[in-house]
Amino acid sequence: MRYGYWMPIFGGWLRNVPDEEMSVDWPYLRDLAVASEGQGFDLTLIAELNLNDIKGHRAPSIDAWTLAPAVAAVTTRLELMLAVRPNYHQPALTAKALSTLDTIAPGRLSLNVVSSWWKDEAAQYGVPFDVHDARYARTAEWLEVLHRLLTERTVTHHGPLYDLEGAVLEPKPSRRPTVYMGGESPTAKDLISARGDAYVMHGDPPETIAAKIADMRERRAAKGLPPLTFGVSGYVVCRDTEQEAQQELRRILDVRSSPEAYASYQDFVEGSHLESAVSLQEYSVSNRGLRADLIGTPEQISARIDAYEQAGVDLMLLQFSPQHREMERFGRDVIAPARAR
């Protein structure tokens, strides 16, 4: 099992906790990245959102492509999974940025390719926004152009969205970045099985994840392509006792701790067809992180991770709060014992 974490570019992951003791300032993020290598983490996902969808649109949100080279320069082995939304980036300029980043962190770059879903943000930032199937069509062409630029000597491409005439990209990166992708629609799964290297899923129980993995393995094999690798997102609450972990969970779920959060939660429930208890968990932590149920003692969490590994998961992509302290605890009490077995 490999262990990754979400870089806290939003100042936290909890909608009901205004102050998570997490800063978006560079010294905080720098120290987090440097410490994570010693704690046993293999990878960090640097998400790309120009608006903060957790703390509110006027809260800070750090740009992924500006932050990435700084993180690359202060780390030595950490893989940087850099999120990219094709409607925000031309493929040729993305390829050039990747080839340059590879000179700073050779062989340590990967991509999380996200077929952008946020219409309001696109309108605010003046970029094209595609409806569902159209955005996957864009992503498919974007990935084709990117792959060719990273691997071919000269590229000419004339497609529905992108035109290149005799494009040269030098230097080439030391290896082609791994492409991580997520999505749950049939269109998304068809694209991922054809163009991706890894499928990353939101939090769900191991048995649900196992069924998703089996489906994607079948799709991939039908195309005659090498196997995908698989990742799952989750939010971790690791404590010495189960009682302490459940107490922290209750704090995370307390929408009444903030009048603004509670009003947003009421809107969420009214517009949702989920059961109320599930809705509360969906709302309180991003990316369905609580569904992974990584809540309890180190031994309980380790057993849960073992179940994910048995289901076929290769990567746990984790969130913590407050991040410095909780990542240190997780590295000491979960990662280190697992690797000592």
Order of alpha helices (4+ residues) and beta strands (2+ residues): beta-alpha-beta-alpha-beta-alpha-beta-alpha-alpha-beta-beta-beta-alpha-beta-alpha-beta-alpha-alpha-alpha-beta-alpha-beta-alpha-alpha
